[in-house]
Amino acid sequence: MSIQSPHLAPPPPPVDTLFRHYLPSPARFPDYPAFVDGLSGRTITSTQLRTDALRLGQGVQRLLPLRQTSDVDPAVALLFSPNSVDFPQIFFGCQSVKVITSLANAGYTANELAHQIRDGQPFVAFVHPSLRVTYLRAIDSLKAEGSHSIPKVYWAVPEREVSAEVAGDVQAYDRLMDNHEQISGFQGVEAQVDEVHDTALLCYSSGTTGLPKGVMTTHHNVNANGLISKSCYPSSMSHGTGSSILGCLPLYHIYGILELGIIPLFNGVPVVILSGFTPQLFFSAIARFRITHAYVVPPIVIHMANSPLADAHDLSSLKWTRSAAAPLGKEVVAKVKARFGNDLIMTQGYGLTESTAVCACQTVEESESYPGSTGTLYPMLEARLLDTDLQDVSSGEAGELCLRGPTVMKGYWNNPTATAASFTPDGWYRTGDIAQMNDNGQIYIVDRLKELIKYNGFQVAPAELEAMLLKHPKIADVAVIGVVSRQRGTELPRAYVVPLETKMGQEAQDALINEIIAWVGENAADHKRLRGGCVLIDAIPKSAAGKILRRNLRLQAQTQVDELDLKANNPAVIRMAKL
C-alpha cells in the first residue's frame, strides 16, 4: 500500500540543468553573499559565483573537444577537497557545461580514492593541495595496475593560494577560466526534455552492501529536491530575513552539497563555510556571524549538549537546526533545548545519497509534537513498508522503507546488477532502513535492515538501545552492535560507550561498565540486555556525515571474540579499548 506525503505538491521542476535552475539569468537574488569563508571572511556573491562558474565551465569544455556530455559518452570531473568557498565555484563550473561531478570524500585513503577514480574514469581532477599526497599515491596505484585513464589535475584553490612547494607542473583551477568578455551571452549548456535525466553528480555510497558505488543523481533529481523541500523549511529561511546558514557539513557528501551548496541559492540565504567541524569552530562561527540556521548531524548535537565551549560564546542568534544522517533520540533533543533554551527549534530529517539527500523531515510544528520522528515525506514522494518477502506490513508494524518519486536516483554507475538489487520488481527503491509510521504519517527509523541484532530469535534494534543509553548521566556517546557467541549460537548485544569522565583508573572503568550493564538490565526487556558486554572507548567511529560505522566495530569484535569470556555473569572483562 502506497503511503502519500501530506504536503501539497508544488509545480513540477523546470526542464533544464541544475546550473540554469539554481543560477538563472536574470538572477533571483542579484549580488547577495552566497558563500562566506568562516575563517577569512572572504565572500562570493551569487553574481560572482555564476560568472566565474561560466568562465571555468568554458575552460573545462576546452579540455574535451571530442567528448559528449551525456550518459551515452559521459564526461566526468573529480572534485577531491575539504570544504572551501572555491568548492561550489568548481562544482557549478563543471555543471555549467553538463560535466558530471564526482565528489570524493576528503578523508579517503589512497586506495579508496583509487577505487573512485577507477570506477568513475574522470578526465580531469580538482584536488586540494592538502590532499596532494593521497591523490598522488592513488594515481601511482592506478598506474601500477596499468591504467592509462589518468585525469589531468588542477589544484582546487586559486593560484594565489598555491604554495611554491606544491606548484610544480600543476596549475590552479582559476587558470582555466576564460575572460569575462568571452562568456558574454553564454547561459550554460541547456538540457532537452530527456536530458534532464542525465547524471549530474556522483556521490559514492555502499548502498545496503558492498564496495562504494557511484550514485547517479540527475539534474531532475536535484531540481525537484529544491522545490519540494520548501514546505518543510521555516519561513525565516528565505532571502531578506537576515538569516544565515552554518556550513560545517562536508560538501562532498550529498547532504552537504544539497543543503549547503545548492538549495540555499534557490532561497537566497548566505552560507558561512567552515573547512570542517570542531566544537571551537562551530560555536565561534555561530557567535561571530550571528548564524540563525544550522544543518547538523547527531555527533554535533551531542557536542551542543555537552561541550563546555558552548558556554564561552553568545549563541543566542541560533534559532533552527536540522539533524539528519542518523537517528537522533528525543532525549538528546531535550538536553540541548534545556541548555540553549526552548525557543531553539530542533527538527530532524531522513534521507540517503540514493534519494538525493533528505526525502522526509519535520516541520517546525512537528518537531514539537513528535520528538524523535524524522517527520513526513516530502511532497511528490511515496513510500511503502515491506517485510522480507516484499509484502506490505500491517498498519503500525515496522518494515523496510521503500521509496518512489522524482528525487530517487537513476541507479548505480556502471553497475546494473547492484541497481537491479536495490529496487523491487515494480520499481520501489529499497532503502535498507527499518521504519515505523504512525497514523499521522510520522516516520520513525528503527534501524538498518542489516544491523538488526538477532538474539535467540528476538530482534534488537541498536538505535533503540543507543537512544536509551544516552539517557544515562555518565554516557557522552554510544554505539551498539551484535557479536556472535559460538558458545550460545546467537548474537549478543554489545555497547561501545564514550563516558563523560575520561580520566578513570581500571577500577573505576570496571565499576562504570558494571553499572551500565546493570542499568540496561533494569530498563530494557530481557532480550536487550548487554550480554555481549560493554566497552569503554575514546570515540565512536563515524562517517563524515555522522553515521555510526558499525562495520568497523564488528571487524574489531570479530578479531577478539574467540578470546573473550562472554558469560553473562562476568561481562566486565569485555573492555578491549582502554581510555
C-alpha positions in Angstrom: 0.0 0.0 0.0 1.4 3.3 -1.1 1.9 6.0 1.6 1.5 9.5 0.3 3.0 12.8 1.5 0.6 15.1 3.5 2.1 18.2 1.8 0.7 19.8 -1.3 2.8 19.2 -4.4 4.5 22.2 -6.0 4.6 22.8 -9.7 6.9 20.4 -11.5 10.6 21.4 -11.8 11.8 23.1 -14.9 13.2 21.1 -17.9 16.7 22.3 -17.6 20.1 21.7 -16.0 20.6 22.2 -12.3 23.1 25.0 -13.1 20.5 27.0 -15.0 17.8 26.3 -12.4 19.8 27.4 -9.4 21.8 30.1 -11.1 19.4 31.6 -13.6 19.7 34.7 -15.7 18.4 37.2 -14.6 19.4 36.3 -11.1 16.8 35.6 -8.5 18.8 37.5 -5.8 21.5 39.6 -7.5 24.7 40.1 -5.6 23.6 38.5 -2.3 26.6 37.0 -0.4 26.1 33.4 -1.3 29.1 31.9 0.4 31.3 33.3 3.1 34.6 31.8 4.4 34.1 31.2 8.1 37.8 32.0 8.9 38.9 34.7 6.5 35.5 36.2 5.8 36.2 36.0 2.0 32.8 36.4 0.3 31.5 35.2 -3.1 28.3 36.8 -4.3 25.7 34.9 -6.3 26.5 37.0 -9.3 30.3 36.4 -9.0 29.6 32.7 -8.5 27.6 32.4 -11.7 30.1 34.5 -13.8 33.1 32.6 -12.5 31.4 29.2 -12.9 30.6 30.0 -16.6 34.2 31.1 -17.1 35.5 27.9 -15.6 33.0 25.8 -17.4 34.2 27.0 -20.8 37.8 26.2 -19.7 36.7 22.7 -18.7 34.9 22.3 -22.0 38.1 23.1 -23.9 39.7 20.1 -22.3 37.3 17.7 -24.1 36.8 18.8 -27.6 35.8 15.3 -28.8 33.8 14.3 -25.8 30.0 14.4 -25.5 28.4 15.5 -22.2 25.6 12.9 -22.0 25.2 9.5 -20.4 26.0 7.9 -23.8 29.6 9.1 -23.7 29.8 10.9 -20.3 32.5 13.3 -19.2 33.3 13.2 -15.5 35.3 15.6 -13.3 36.6 14.5 -9.9 36.5 17.0 -7.0 38.7 16.0 -4.1 38.7 18.7 -1.5 37.6 19.7 2.0 35.1 22.5 2.4 36.0 25.9 1.0 34.3 28.7 -0.8 36.1 27.5 -4.0 34.2 24.2 -3.8 30.9 25.5 -5.1 32.7 27.5 -7.8 34.3 24.4 -9.2 31.1 22.3 -8.8 29.0 24.8 -10.7 31.7 25.4 -13.2 31.5 21.7 -14.2 27.7 21.8 -14.1 27.5 24.8 -16.4 28.7 22.6 -19.2 27.0 19.4 -18.1 30.2 17.7 -16.9 29.3 15.0 -14.3 30.9 15.9 -11.0 32.3 13.0 -8.9 32.6 14.2 -5.3 35.3 12.4 -3.3 35.5 12.1 0.4 38.3 14.3 1.7 39.1 11.7 4.3 39.7 8.9 1.8 42.8 6.8 1.8 44.8 6.4 -1.4 43.2 3.0 -2.0 39.6 4.4 -1.5 40.3 7.3 -3.8 41.8 5.0 -6.4 38.6 2.9 -6.4 36.5 6.0 -7.1 38.8 7.2 -9.9 38.9 3.6 -11.4 35.1 3.4 -11.3 34.2 6.9 -12.5 37.0 7.4 -15.0 37.2 11.2 -14.7 39.1 13.1 -17.4 40.0 16.0 -15.0 40.6 16.2 -11.3 40.4 19.2 -9.0 42.4 18.4 -5.9 43.1 20.5 -2.8 46.8 20.9 -2.1 46.4 19.5 1.4 45.3 16.2 -0.2 48.1 16.1 -2.7 50.0 13.1 -1.1 46.8 11.0 -1.0 46.0 11.8 -4.6 49.5 11.1 -5.9 49.5 7.7 -4.1 46.2 6.8 -5.6 47.5 7.7 -9.1 50.6 5.7 -8.5 48.5 2.7 -7.6 46.4 3.1 -10.8 49.5 3.4 -12.9 50.9 0.2 -11.3 47.7 -1.6 -12.4 48.4 -0.4 -16.0 45.7 2.2 -16.1 46.0 4.8 -18.9 42.9 6.8 -17.8 44.8 9.2 -15.6 42.9 12.6 -15.1 44.6 15.9 -15.8 44.9 17.6 -12.4 44.3 21.2 -11.2 44.5 22.5 -7.7 41.1 23.2 -6.1 42.3 26.6 -4.8 43.0 29.9 -6.6 46.6 30.5 -7.9 47.4 33.0 -5.1 46.9 30.2 -2.5 49.2 27.6 -4.2 52.5 27.4 -2.3 55.7 27.1 -4.2 56.4 23.6 -2.9 53.3 22.1 -4.5 53.1 24.2 -7.6 55.3 22.1 -9.9 53.5 21.5 -13.2 50.1 21.6 -11.7 48.0 24.8 -12.2 45.3 26.2 -10.0 41.7 25.9 -11.2 41.3 29.6 -11.9 44.0 29.3 -14.7 41.2 27.5 -16.7 38.9 30.5 -16.6 38.1 32.4 -19.7 37.9 36.2 -19.8 34.6 37.9 -18.8 34.2 39.2 -22.4 34.3 35.6 -23.8 31.3 34.4 -21.9 29.0 37.3 -23.0 25.6 35.8 -23.7 26.6 32.3 -22.6 24.0 30.9 -20.2 25.4 27.5 -19.6 24.6 24.3 -21.6 20.8 23.7 -21.9 19.1 20.4 -21.3 16.4 19.0 -23.6 13.4 17.1 -22.1 15.1 13.7 -22.0 18.5 15.2 -21.0 17.3 16.4 -17.5 17.5 12.7 -16.6 21.2 12.7 -17.4 23.5 12.2 -14.5 24.7 15.4 -12.9 26.8 14.2 -10.0 28.2 11.1 -8.5 28.4 10.7 -4.8 29.6 7.3 -3.6 27.6 5.1 -1.3 27.8 1.5 -0.2 24.0 1.2 -0.5 22.9 -1.7 1.6 26.1 -3.7 1.0 29.4 -4.0 -0.9 32.0 -1.6 -2.1 31.1 2.1 -2.6 29.1 2.7 -5.7 28.6 5.8 -7.7 25.0 7.1 -7.2 23.7 8.6 -10.4 21.9 11.8 -9.3 20.3 13.5 -12.2 19.6 17.2 -12.9 15.9 16.4 -12.5 16.6 14.8 -9.0 18.4 17.9 -7.8 15.9 20.4 -9.3 13.0 18.5 -7.8 14.6 18.4 -4.3 14.9 22.2 -4.2 11.3 22.7 -5.0 9.7 20.0 -2.8 11.8 20.8 0.2 10.4 24.3 0.7 7.3 23.1 2.5 9.5 21.8 5.4 11.7 24.9 5.8 10.8 27.6 8.4 9.6 30.8 6.8 12.7 32.6 8.2 14.9 30.6 5.8 14.4 33.0 2.9 16.0 36.0 1.3 15.8 39.3 3.1 15.1 37.9 6.5 18.6 38.4 7.9 19.0 34.6 8.1 22.3 32.8 7.6 23.3 29.1 7.5 26.3 27.5 9.0 28.1 25.2 6.6 30.2 22.7 8.5 28.9 19.5 6.9 31.1 18.1 4.1 30.2 19.5 0.7 31.4 16.2 -0.9 28.5 14.4 0.8 25.1 14.5 -0.7 23.6 16.1 2.4 26.2 18.9 2.4 26.2 19.7 -1.3 22.4 19.8 -1.5 21.6 21.7 1.7 24.6 23.9 1.8 26.0 24.2 -1.7 22.9 24.2 -3.9 19.5 24.8 -2.3 20.4 28.0 -0.4 20.9 29.6 -3.8 17.3 28.9 -4.6 16.2 30.5 -1.3 18.7 33.4 -1.3 20.3 32.7 2.1 24.0 33.1 2.8 26.1 30.1 3.8 29.1 30.5 6.1 31.5 27.7 5.1 33.8 26.0 7.6 36.5 23.7 6.5 35.1 21.0 8.8 33.7 20.6 12.3 35.4 21.2 15.5 33.5 22.4 18.6 35.6 25.6 18.8 35.0 26.5 15.1 31.3 25.6 15.3 30.5 27.7 18.4 32.7 30.6 17.5 31.3 30.9 13.9 27.7 31.0 15.3 28.7 33.9 17.5 30.8 35.8 15.0 28.4 35.6 12.1 25.2 35.5 14.1 24.2 32.3 12.5 20.4 31.6 12.6 20.2 28.2 10.9 22.4 25.1 11.1 22.4 21.7 9.4 23.9 19.2 11.8 24.4 15.5 12.5 24.0 13.7 15.8 27.7 13.9 16.8 27.4 17.7 16.6 24.2 17.7 18.6 26.0 15.7 21.3 28.6 18.5 21.4 25.8 21.0 21.7 24.5 19.1 24.7 27.8 18.5 26.5 30.7 20.7 25.3 31.8 23.4 27.8 32.9 25.5 24.8 29.3 26.4 24.2 29.2 28.4 27.4 32.1 30.7 26.2 30.1 32.1 23.2 26.9 34.1 22.6 24.8 31.6 20.7 21.5 33.4 21.0 21.2 34.0 17.3 20.7 30.3 16.6 17.0 29.7 16.0 16.7 26.4 14.0 18.6 23.2 13.4 18.0 20.1 11.3 19.7 16.9 12.1 19.9 14.0 9.6 22.2 11.2 8.5 21.4 9.1 11.6 18.6 8.8 14.2 18.6 11.4 17.0 16.9 10.4 20.2 14.4 12.7 21.8 16.4 12.6 25.0 19.4 14.4 23.3 17.0 16.9 21.8 15.6 17.6 25.2 19.1 18.0 26.7 20.1 20.6 24.1 16.9 22.6 24.4 17.2 22.7 28.1 20.7 24.1 27.6 20.1 26.5 24.8 16.5 27.5 25.6 13.2 26.0 24.5 12.9 28.6 21.7 15.6 26.7 19.7 13.7 24.7 17.0 15.3 21.3 16.5 14.0 19.4 13.6 15.0 16.0 12.1 15.2 14.7 8.6 15.8 11.5 6.8 17.5 10.8 3.5 20.1 8.9 1.6 22.5 9.5 -1.2 20.1 7.4 -3.3 17.2 9.8 -2.6 19.2 12.9 -3.3 19.6 13.7 0.3 16.6 14.5 2.5 13.3 12.9 1.5 11.4 13.3 4.8 11.6 15.8 7.5 9.8 17.5 10.4 8.2 20.9 10.0 8.6 23.4 12.9 5.3 22.3 14.4 6.1 18.5 14.0 9.4 18.9 15.9 7.4 20.0 19.0 4.6 17.4 18.6 6.6 14.4 17.5 10.1 14.5 19.1 12.2 11.6 17.8 10.5 11.2 14.5 12.0 12.1 11.1 8.8 13.8 10.0 6.7 13.1 7.0 7.5 12.5 3.3 8.4 15.4 1.1 5.7 16.3 -1.5 5.6 14.2 -4.6 7.2 11.2 -2.8 5.6 7.9 -2.0 6.7 5.2 0.5 5.9 1.6 1.4 6.9 -0.5 4.4 7.7 -4.0 3.3 8.6 -7.3 5.0 11.3 -9.6 4.0 9.0 -11.2 1.3 8.5 -7.7 -0.1 4.9 -7.6 1.1 3.3 -4.6 2.8 3.4 -4.9 6.6 0.3 -4.4 8.7 -0.6 -0.9 10.0 1.7 0.1 12.8 4.3 -2.6 12.2 7.9 -2.0 11.2 9.1 -2.8 7.7 11.8 -1.8 5.2 11.2 1.7 3.9 10.9 1.8 0.1 10.6 5.0 -1.9 9.4 6.2 -5.2 9.4 9.7 -6.6 11.3 12.4 -8.5 14.3 12.5 -6.2 15.1 8.8 -6.3 18.4 8.1 -8.1 18.7 6.8 -11.6 20.8 3.9 -10.5 24.4 2.9 -9.7 27.1 4.0 -12.1 28.2 1.2 -14.4 26.6 -1.4 -12.0 23.3 -2.7 -13.4 23.5 -5.7 -11.0 23.6 -3.5 -7.9 20.9 -1.2 -9.4 18.5 -4.1 -10.0 19.1 -5.5 -6.5 18.3 -2.1 -4.9 14.8 -1.8 -6.5 11.7 -4.0 -6.1 10.4 -5.7 -9.3 7.8 -2.9 -9.5 10.2 -0.1 -9.2 10.4 0.9 -5.5 13.9 1.8 -4.1 14.8 -0.3 -1.1 16.5 1.9 1.4 17.6 -0.9 3.7 16.2 1.1 6.7 13.6 -0.3 9.0 10.9 2.2 9.8 7.6 2.5 11.5 4.9 5.0 10.7 2.1 6.4 12.9 -1.4 7.4 11.9 -0.3 10.9 11.2 2.4 9.8 8.7 5.3 10.4 11.0 8.2 8.2 10.1 10.4 6.7 12.8 13.6 5.0 11.7 14.1 1.9 13.9 17.3 0.6 12.4 19.2 -0.6 9.3 17.9 -3.9 8.0 21.4 -5.4 8.0 22.1 -4.0 11.5 19.3 -5.6 13.5 20.7 -7.9 16.2 19.0 -11.3 16.4 19.2 -12.7 20.0 17.6 -16.1 20.3 15.0 -15.2 17.6 14.2 -11.8 19.1 15.1 -8.6 17.1 17.1 -5.9 18.9 17.4 -2.5 17.3 20.7 -0.9 18.0 19.4 2.6 17.5 16.7 2.0 20.2 19.3 0.8 22.7 21.6 3.7 21.9 18.8 6.2 22.5 18.1 4.6 25.8 21.8 4.5 26.8 22.2 8.2 26.0 19.8 8.9 28.9 22.5 7.6 31.3 24.1 10.6 33.1 27.6 9.2 32.7 27.5 8.5 28.9 28.5 11.0 26.3 28.1 8.8 23.2 27.4 5.2 22.4 27.1 2.6 19.6 25.5 -0.8 19.8 26.4 -3.9 17.7 25.7 -7.6 17.8 28.6 -10.0 18.5 28.4 -13.7 17.6 28.7 -16.1 20.5 29.7 -19.6 19.3 29.1 -20.8 22.8 25.5 -19.7 22.7 24.8 -19.9 18.9 23.3 -16.4 18.8 24.2 -12.8 18.6 24.6 -10.8 21.8 24.1 -7.0 22.1 27.3 -5.1 23.0 27.6 -1.4 23.8 30.6 0.7 22.9 30.5 3.7 25.3 32.2 7.0 25.4 32.0 8.1 29.1 31.7 11.7 30.1 34.6 11.2 32.5 37.7 10.3 30.5 40.3 10.1 33.3 39.5 6.9 35.1 41.6 4.1 36.6 40.9 0.5 35.9 38.8 0.0 39.0 36.6 3.0 38.0 36.2 1.7 34.5 35.1 -1.7 35.7 32.6 -0.1 38.1 31.2 2.0 35.3 30.9 -1.0 32.9 29.0 -3.0 35.5 26.8 0.0 36.3 25.8 0.4 32.7 25.1 -3.3 32.2 23.0 -3.4 35.3 21.2 -0.2 34.3 20.2 -1.6 30.9 19.1 -4.8 32.6 16.8 -2.7 34.8 15.4 -0.5 32.0 15.1 -2.8 28.9 13.5 -6.1 28.0 15.4 -9.2 28.8 16.5 -9.9 25.2 18.0 -6.4 25.0 20.4 -6.9 27.9 24.1 -6.3 27.1 25.1 -9.9 27.2 27.9 -9.1 24.7 29.4 -6.7 27.2 30.2 -3.1 27.4 33.4 -1.5 26.0 34.7 1.9 27.0 36.3 3.8 24.1 37.6 7.3 23.4 35.3 7.9 20.4 32.6 6.2 18.3 33.8 5.6 14.7 31.6 7.7 12.4 31.5 8.8 8.8 31.9 12.4 7.9 28.1 12.6 7.7 27.7 11.3 11.3 26.6 7.8 10.6 28.0 5.2 13.1 30.5 2.9 11.3 29.2 -0.3 12.9 31.2 -2.3 10.4 34.4 -1.0 12.0 33.3 -2.1 15.4 32.2 -5.5 14.1 35.6 -6.1 12.5 37.3 -5.3 15.8 34.9 -7.6 17.6 35.5 -10.5 15.2 39.2 -10.5 15.8 38.8 -10.7 19.5 35.6 -12.7 20.1 37.4 -16.0 20.5 39.5 -14.7 23.4 36.6 -13.2 25.2 34.6 -14.7 28.1 31.0 -13.9 27.1 29.4 -15.3 30.2 26.6 -13.1 31.3 27.8 -13.2 35.0 31.2 -11.7 34.1 30.7 -9.1 31.4 33.2 -6.6 32.8 36.1 -8.5 31.1 34.8 -7.0 27.8 37.0 -3.9 27.7 39.2 -4.2 24.6 39.8 -0.4 24.3 41.4 1.4 27.2 40.8 5.0 27.8 
